[in-house]
């Protein structure tokens, strides 16, 4: 199973993070409007990601909930019929939550830099370093990124956007 080293943190300025990514000469891949539909599964997370209302992929991943960096194992399956896939997954598992976000995507070496504006949650930066040359090299690259972007441990987020939204809805119901 492919593996990433990830870190997610709250940020106050997407434009400042964008400026830093460009200063690093990270490759600009554009702005993506993503709708992630999470399903109720017994382990890991399963989501259907619809991108710019034109393409979709089914993503399964396992990742611990902890602040700071963490490893994630994942599968990504291109989907050719998002509506039917959603109907099938909803029937089989039930929907948990929907996350909508605007993502600025940059590529830097073997990492993805996400500058996310998440509906109902705010703004975040997320690093996904692909572990393809060993964990030590992935950790070094992640350390460079966190330093360059000035990410402080207190701003890191332990859970997924789906958990943040799901938990906020549960609190509002109480």
ABEGO torsion letter per residue (X at the ends): XBBBBBBBBBBABAAAAAAAAAAAGBBBAEBBBBBBBBBBBABEBBBBBBBGGABBBBBBBBBBBBBEBBBBBBBBBBBABAAAAAAAAAAAAEBABBBBBBBBBBBBEABBBBBBBBBGAEBBBBBBBBBAAEAAAAAAAAAAAAAAAGBBAAABBABBAAAAAAAAAAAAAX
